[in-house]
Structure formats: structure tokens, C-alpha cells
Amino acid sequence: MPETSPPPIPGAAPLRDLLAQSAAVTQAVLTGRSMTDAIAQVPAPLRAGTQALSFHAMRRLGEARVLRRILVPRTPPEPLADALLLVSLALLLPAPASGSGTAAGMPAYAPYTVVDQAVQAAADMPRLAGLKGLVNGALRAYLRDADGLQVQLARQVEARWNHPQWWVDKVRAAYPDDWEAVLAAANIPAPLTLRVNRRRAAREDVLAAFAGVGIAAEATGPSGVVLAQPRPVQRLPGFEEGWWSVQDAGAQMAAPLLGVADGMRVLDACSAPGGKTAHLLEMADVDLLALDADSARLQRVRDNLQRLRLESPRVTLQVADAAYLDAWWDGRPFDAVLADVPCTASGIVRRHPDIRWLRRADDVPRTVKLQARIVDALWRTVAPGGRLLYVTCSVFPEEGERQAAAFAARHDDARRLEAPGQLLPVAAAATAAGEHDGFFYALFAKAG
């Protein structure tokens, strides 16, 4: 779910309704549910505003959690009340100096509007009606001593960086010179970046079509277009015609690195939602098998290929776990394998700010084991002289360089080729062109 806009201005929908819905979304995240899934359950008229508030709350959740513990030392008896306080406190916090879409030092809404609407939201919900006094008292206590509380927040790691302590420690240890920039980039909304489908349009024509309707955009990378301001993708020129796909500039590196050519037999082993699958098909006429263990996610691949006019008899989509070869592999080797394996997604937090709050420290070693199992299985399917591209959208070295080095050590017939390695997320100050999420790329050739 691409999201880059600041919280909505009053008037888009009653703030009390957006606060109530955002509290429910926040509570869902705190119990381990994806924010994307939770927002999908919000009534359509409130969904856009709820999404904006919820994304804002996730980016300021570290500060909000510390504030709530200071202002209400005992956790509220109703989890939804706790979530309402967190969302409301996030809206009361001063905006960061840049990248938020709101003026530095100014909250997203007038402070007393937030307090009034939060109390009304509590009063409107039977589960919270008896706690509206708690909500009112806590928020007004913050307003009375906002400056002093800001001093206390600056001393707390979770509040200072809006990431869990374990995450901050891991990034700092991995990148002693860049850790602050990596954490800061995660709190800046990402731009809307597209990849032009070369089979349907030329980038110059896409840019001209955007300019013709007053949409500012510029080129980035070999095939990318980045918009100056995000917009609903369905309303952009060329959506129905399949001129482009939404894809981060960092993710656009995958297909060219694999080096596919006409006539190759290609495997995209963990294909959903289909951006890299489509890019491979745009680059060459290949026989492609796209796998995904989740049938619903694989349907998204099919939908994307249909919109981009890339479906053909040479393309097969199959529900399967890539690690279990007996369930799907016919024994014929592949010339090129894209192993975009499951990971912690720690490199795409600016697009999915709930990830940092969903993950736990012990998720990393579990994910590393899964990745090793998948990539070892996939290596068996690579033809002599063929290539495997290992990809993660993570910034944790265990899922990147350490995993790649361990794979090479396990396989004497694997020769490592030139690839970018670790890409740290970049948030450019002056222009969105050149920005990208965090990815890791390692390319291996199989001895012939």
C-alpha cells in the first residue's frame, strides 16, 4: 500500500471518526496484525483519512508510547482507549523539521481540536464512554507541559528515533557511520515511484502525458518515473493502459541484474505482488514460472500481469512453497532464478511504518533460517552456467551480506558476481529522484 501523504486537514471527514478508526487500526498493529489488513476493513468513506492518520501515528508511535507511560502510568483497562491516546498524542506532537508535509514545530491539527475530538470519539464508543475523562485528562496534561515532556522524550531511545530499542541497537551496530540516517529516512514518507512498461509506452511519452494534466514528475534510473507529489494511482494517465507499475527505484534494479534474454527459462520463486515478475517479462521474451505460497497474493501477480498486458502461454503462475521442490519442480533447470526471499522488510519501513512495531528481535534468526532453506533448494534448480539473484528488502546484515557469504561457503559451485550488495534507504532532501528503499542484492553463477 503506497502511502506518502501527511495527515488530512480538518473537513475531509469528522476528526472524531478518523480518530476512532485509527485507534482500531493501531490496536490491531499492537496485537500483531498488519496495518494494511486493518485499514482494508475501514468503511470506504473513512479509509483515506484513516490511512493518513494511522501512518502518521506509526511514524510517531515511539514518542506517543513514552508519553502515554508518563501521563498514564497504568495501562488503560481497555486496549482501544490506549490506542486512542496513542493516536491522539501522535497528532499533538510537533512536526519534525522536514519530510512530514506539515510546518516545522506545528502539529497536524489545532491542539484543542484534537483533544475535543478524541474525547468525542471516546464518548461515541460504548467500550470507551466511561474512559473519556481519562482521555481528556491525559491529553490536557500533555498540552500543559508540552515543552517539559519534549525534554523527557529526547532522553528516550524509542522516542528519539521512533523505533524499538532492539532495532536501533542493531542498525547502529551494523552501520556505525550511517545508522542515524537510516533511522531518520524510515520516518520520511516515500515518494510515489513508477516503472515504465517498455512494451506499452516510452518514458518520454509517460512524462509528457503527466505534464499534460499538470502532474509534475521526473525520470529516475533506467526506467523509473518519480512524482513530485503522490496521487491515487488509478487516476494517473496510463493506469488502465498498463503503461507503468508502482515500484521503488531500489526494487527496479532486480530484473536488470539477473540479465534475462530471449528464450531463457526463468523462475521467480517468491513472486507476489508481481512487480519484479512483470519487469522480467518486459525485458525479454522468456518462459517464466512465478511461484508464491499464498494464493491470494499470487492473484495479485495475475491481476498486475493482466493490466500490463503481459499474460501469455509462456507465463505460468503456481501456488507453491519454493523450498519444497517436490511439490512444483519438474526437474528441468532454469537459466535464471530470482530469489526475492521472505525477510523482515526492515528496508521498506518508510512505506510500511508499522513493520518496526510488528517485528521482534527473535524474528531475525528465524527469518535467516527460512531464507537459507529456500535459497539452498532453489540452487538445485539452476542450470550449469545459470544465475541466481538473491534479494531481500532488509537492512539487517544477517539477511544480507552474512547470508550471501554463508551461501557461497556452502556451495563450491557458486561464483559470486558483481552486484550492489547492501543498499541503505536514501531520502533525498532536494528531489525525490534518486531516492530508494533498503535492499540487498547478491548474484551467483553456477559452474558449468
C-alpha positions in Angstrom: 0.0 0.0 0.0 2.0 3.0 -1.1 1.5 6.0 1.2 3.3 9.2 1.3 0.8 11.9 2.3 0.6 13.8 5.7 -2.4 13.6 7.9 -5.5 15.1 6.3 -6.7 18.6 7.1 -9.9 19.0 9.1 -13.0 18.9 6.9 -12.1 15.7 4.9 -14.2 13.7 7.5 -15.1 14.3 11.1 -11.9 14.0 13.1 -13.6 12.1 15.8 -14.5 9.4 13.3 -11.0 9.2 11.9 -9.5 9.0 15.4 -11.9 6.1 16.3 -10.9 4.2 13.1 -7.2 5.0 13.5 -7.4 3.8 17.1 -8.8 0.5 16.0 -6.0 0.2 13.3 -3.4 1.0 15.9 -4.8 -1.5 18.3 -4.6 -4.1 15.6 -1.0 -3.4 14.9 -0.1 -3.6 18.6 -1.7 -7.1 18.7 0.4 -8.2 15.7 -1.9 -7.5 12.7 -0.7 -5.8 9.5 -1.8 -2.2 9.2 -2.6 -2.8 5.5 -5.1 -5.6 6.5 -6.6 -3.5 9.3 -7.1 -0.4 7.0 -8.8 -2.6 4.4 -11.6 -3.2 7.0 -12.3 0.5 7.5 -15.5 1.8 5.8 -14.7 3.2 2.4 -15.7 6.9 3.1 -13.2 7.0 6.0 -10.4 4.8 4.6 -8.2 7.5 3.1 -8.3 9.7 6.1 -7.8 6.8 8.5 -4.8 5.6 6.4 -3.2 9.0 6.7 -3.7 9.3 10.4 -2.6 5.7 11.0 0.6 6.1 9.0 1.3 9.3 10.9 0.7 7.5 14.2 3.0 4.7 13.3 5.8 7.1 12.5 5.4 8.8 15.9 4.5 5.8 17.9 7.7 5.6 19.8 7.2 9.1 21.1 3.5 8.5 21.8 4.1 5.3 23.7 6.7 7.0 26.0 4.3 9.9 26.5 1.4 7.7 27.4 3.5 5.9 30.0 4.5 9.2 31.6 1.0 10.7 31.5 -0.9 7.4 32.3 1.5 5.2 34.2 -1.0 2.4 34.5 -2.1 0.9 31.1 -5.8 1.8 30.5 -8.1 -1.1 31.2 -9.4 -1.0 27.7 -6.8 -1.5 24.9 -8.8 0.6 22.5 -8.5 3.5 24.9 -4.8 3.1 25.0 -4.7 3.1 21.2 -6.9 6.2 21.0 -4.5 8.0 23.4 -1.5 7.0 21.2 -3.0 8.3 18.0 -4.1 11.5 19.7 -0.7 12.1 21.2 0.9 11.5 17.9 -1.2 14.2 16.4 -0.4 16.6 19.2 3.4 16.2 18.8 5.3 19.0 16.9 6.1 18.1 13.3 9.6 17.1 12.5 11.8 19.7 10.8 11.4 18.2 7.3 9.7 15.5 5.4 6.4 15.5 7.2 4.3 17.6 5.0 3.5 20.0 7.9 5.3 23.1 9.0 8.2 22.5 11.4 7.1 22.9 15.0 3.4 22.8 14.2 1.0 19.9 15.0 -1.1 18.4 12.2 -4.3 19.8 13.8 -5.0 22.6 16.3 -4.2 21.1 19.7 -7.6 21.7 21.4 -9.4 20.3 18.3 -7.5 17.1 18.8 -8.4 16.9 22.5 -12.1 17.8 21.9 -12.4 15.3 19.0 -10.6 12.5 20.9 -13.0 12.9 23.8 -16.0 12.8 21.5 -14.5 9.7 19.8 -14.3 8.0 23.2 -17.9 9.1 24.1 -19.2 7.7 20.8 -17.8 4.2 21.5 -19.7 2.2 24.2 -16.4 0.5 25.3 -14.8 3.8 25.9 -17.5 6.1 27.1 -16.5 5.5 30.7 -12.9 6.4 29.9 -13.5 9.8 28.2 -12.4 11.6 31.4 -9.1 9.6 31.3 -8.6 10.6 27.6 -9.4 14.2 28.3 -7.1 14.4 31.4 -4.1 12.8 29.7 -4.2 15.0 26.6 -4.7 18.2 28.5 -1.9 17.3 30.8 0.3 17.0 27.8 -0.7 20.4 26.5 0.0 22.0 29.9 3.6 20.7 29.9 4.4 20.0 26.3 7.9 21.6 26.4 8.9 19.8 29.5 7.7 16.5 28.2 9.6 17.1 25.0 12.8 17.2 27.0 12.0 13.9 28.6 11.3 12.4 25.2 14.7 13.4 23.9 16.3 11.1 26.6 14.4 8.0 25.5 15.8 6.0 22.6 12.5 4.7 21.4 11.1 8.2 21.4 14.1 9.8 19.9 14.1 7.5 16.8 10.6 6.2 16.8 11.9 2.6 16.5 12.1 -0.2 19.2 15.3 -0.2 21.2 16.5 -3.5 19.8 16.1 -2.2 16.2 18.0 0.9 16.9 20.8 -1.1 18.6 21.0 -3.5 15.6 21.2 -0.7 13.0 23.7 1.2 15.0 26.0 -1.8 15.3 25.7 -2.6 11.6 26.2 0.9 10.3 28.2 3.0 12.8 28.6 5.8 10.3 25.2 5.8 8.8 22.8 4.5 11.4 21.2 7.9 12.2 20.5 8.5 8.5 19.0 5.0 8.1 16.6 5.5 11.1 15.7 9.1 10.0 14.9 8.0 6.5 12.4 5.5 7.8 10.3 8.3 9.2 10.2 10.3 6.0 7.2 9.4 3.7 8.5 7.8 0.5 7.7 9.3 -3.0 5.5 7.6 -5.5 7.9 5.9 -7.9 6.8 4.1 -11.1 8.5 1.8 -13.6 7.6 2.3 -17.2 6.5 -0.8 -19.1 8.7 -0.6 -22.1 6.3 -2.9 -24.0 3.4 -0.4 -23.7 5.0 3.0 -23.6 8.2 5.1 -23.7 9.2 7.0 -20.6 9.2 10.3 -22.5 5.6 9.7 -23.5 4.6 8.9 -19.9 6.2 12.1 -18.7 4.5 14.1 -21.4 1.1 12.6 -20.5 1.6 13.5 -16.9 2.7 17.1 -17.8 -0.4 17.4 -19.9 -2.6 17.1 -16.9 -0.4 19.1 -14.6 1.3 16.3 -12.8 5.0 17.1 -12.0 7.3 14.1 -12.4 10.8 13.4 -13.4 12.9 10.4 -14.6 14.9 8.3 -12.2 17.1 5.3 -13.1 16.8 3.5 -16.4 13.0 3.1 -16.5 11.7 5.0 -13.5 9.4 8.0 -13.0 9.0 9.7 -9.7 6.1 12.1 -8.9 6.7 15.3 -7.1 3.5 14.7 -5.1 1.8 11.3 -4.6 -1.6 10.8 -6.1 -4.1 7.9 -6.3 -2.5 5.6 -8.9 -5.8 4.7 -10.6 -6.2 8.4 -11.6 -2.8 8.7 -13.3 -2.6 8.6 -17.1 -1.8 5.2 -18.4 -3.0 3.1 -15.5 -5.7 1.2 -17.4 -3.5 1.0 -20.4 -0.7 -0.7 -18.5 1.9 1.9 -19.2 3.6 1.6 -15.8 3.8 -0.2 -12.5 4.3 1.2 -9.0 7.8 0.1 -7.9 10.5 1.6 -5.7 13.7 2.6 -7.5 15.7 0.1 -5.5 13.4 -2.7 -6.5 13.8 -1.8 -10.1 17.4 -3.0 -10.0 16.4 -6.7 -9.7 15.4 -7.7 -13.2 18.3 -6.0 -15.0 20.8 -7.6 -12.6 19.5 -11.1 -13.4 20.3 -10.4 -17.1 17.5 -12.3 -18.7 17.5 -12.7 -22.5 15.0 -14.0 -25.1 14.4 -17.8 -24.9 15.6 -18.3 -21.3 13.7 -20.4 -18.8 13.2 -18.2 -15.8 11.9 -18.7 -12.3 10.5 -16.0 -10.0 10.4 -18.0 -6.8 8.6 -15.7 -4.4 6.8 -13.5 -6.9 3.9 -11.6 -5.2 2.9 -8.9 -5.7 4.4 -9.2 -9.1 6.5 -6.1 -9.8 9.7 -8.0 -10.4 7.8 -10.7 -12.4 6.4 -8.0 -14.7 9.8 -6.4 -15.1 11.4 -9.6 -16.2 8.7 -10.1 -18.8 9.1 -6.5 -20.0 12.8 -7.1 -20.6 12.8 -10.3 -22.6 10.6 -13.0 -24.2 11.2 -15.8 -21.7 9.4 -18.9 -20.4 8.6 -17.8 -16.9 7.3 -19.7 -13.8 6.1 -17.5 -11.0 5.6 -19.1 -7.6 4.1 -17.9 -4.4 2.9 -19.8 -1.3 -0.1 -17.6 -0.8 -2.9 -18.0 -3.4 -4.4 -14.6 -2.6 -1.0 -12.9 -3.2 -0.5 -14.8 -6.4 -3.8 -13.5 -7.6 -2.3 -10.0 -7.3 0.5 -11.1 -9.6 -2.1 -12.3 -12.1 -4.0 -9.0 -11.9 -0.9 -7.0 -12.4 0.2 -9.0 -15.5 -3.3 -8.6 -16.9 -3.3 -4.8 -16.5 0.2 -4.7 -18.1 -0.8 -6.9 -21.0 2.0 -9.4 -20.1 0.0 -12.6 -19.8 0.9 -15.3 -22.3 1.1 -19.1 -22.7 4.8 -18.8 -21.8 3.9 -17.5 -18.3 2.8 -19.9 -15.6 1.7 -18.9 -12.1 1.7 -21.6 -9.5 0.8 -21.7 -5.8 3.8 -23.4 -4.1 6.4 -23.1 -1.4 9.6 -22.5 -3.2 11.6 -24.5 -0.7 9.7 -27.8 -1.3 10.9 -28.7 -4.8 9.0 -32.0 -5.0 5.7 -30.0 -4.9 6.3 -28.0 -8.0 9.6 -28.5 -9.9 9.5 -30.8 -12.9 13.3 -31.3 -12.9 14.1 -29.0 -15.8 16.7 -26.5 -14.8 16.3 -22.7 -15.1 18.7 -20.3 -16.8 17.9 -17.6 -14.3 16.3 -17.7 -10.8 15.1 -14.7 -8.9 15.1 -15.5 -5.2 13.3 -12.5 -3.6 13.0 -14.3 -0.3 10.9 -13.5 2.7 12.6 -11.1 5.1 11.9 -8.8 8.0 11.2 -6.0 5.4 13.4 -3.7 7.6 14.4 -1.7 4.4 10.9 -0.6 3.5 9.8 0.9 6.8 9.2 4.4 5.2 6.4 2.8 3.1 5.2 0.4 5.8 5.8 2.2 9.1 4.0 -0.5 11.1 6.7 -3.1 10.3 9.1 -1.8 13.0 6.4 -2.3 15.7 5.3 -5.7 14.3 8.7 -7.3 14.3 10.5 -8.8 17.3 14.3 -9.3 17.7 13.9 -13.1 17.5 12.2 -12.8 14.1 15.6 -12.1 12.6 17.2 -15.5 13.3 14.0 -17.3 12.3 13.8 -15.5 9.0 17.5 -16.2 8.3 16.9 -19.9 8.7 14.0 -19.8 6.3 15.9 -17.8 3.7 18.8 -20.3 3.8 16.4 -23.2 3.4 14.8 -21.5 0.3 18.0 -20.4 -1.4 19.7 -23.8 -0.9 16.7 -25.5 -2.5 16.5 -23.1 -5.4 20.2 -23.5 -6.2 19.4 -27.1 -7.2 17.1 -25.8 -9.9 19.7 -23.5 -11.5 21.2 -24.8 -14.8 25.0 -25.1 -15.1 26.1 -21.7 -16.3 22.9 -20.2 -15.0 22.4 -17.4 -12.4 20.6 -16.9 -9.1 19.9 -13.4 -7.8 19.4 -13.3 -4.0 17.3 -10.3 -2.9 15.9 -9.0 0.3 14.3 -5.7 1.3 16.2 -5.7 4.6 18.9 -3.6 6.1 19.9 -6.2 8.7 23.3 -7.8 7.7 22.1 -11.3 8.8 19.6 -11.2 5.9 22.1 -9.7 3.5 25.8 -9.9 3.4 26.1 -12.6 6.1 23.5 -14.7 4.4 25.2 -14.3 1.0 28.6 -15.2 2.4 27.2 -18.3 4.2 25.5 -19.4 0.9 28.8 -19.1 -1.0 30.6 -21.1 1.6 28.0 -23.9 1.4 28.2 -24.2 -2.4 31.5 -24.8 -4.0 29.9 -24.4 -7.5 28.6 -20.9 -6.7 30.7 -18.0 -8.1 29.7 -14.6 -6.8 29.3 -11.9 -9.5 29.2 -8.2 -9.3 26.0 -6.8 -7.7 25.2 -3.7 -5.5 25.2 -5.6 -2.2 23.6 -3.6 0.6 21.6 -0.6 -0.5 20.6 1.6 2.5 17.4 3.6 2.3 18.0 7.0 0.9 15.7 10.0 1.4 17.0 12.9 -0.7 16.3 16.4 0.6 16.1 18.4 -2.6 14.5 16.0 -5.1 12.8 12.6 -5.0 14.8 11.4 -7.9 17.5 9.1 -6.7 15.6 8.0 -3.6 15.1 4.3 -2.9 14.3 1.9 -0.1 16.7 -0.5 1.6 17.6 -3.7 -0.4 20.3 -6.3 -0.6 21.4 -7.9 -3.9 23.9 -10.8 -4.3 24.3 -12.5 -7.7 25.7 -16.0 -8.2 26.7 -18.0 -11.3 26.6 -21.8 -11.3 29.7 -23.6 -12.5 29.1 -25.0 -16.0 
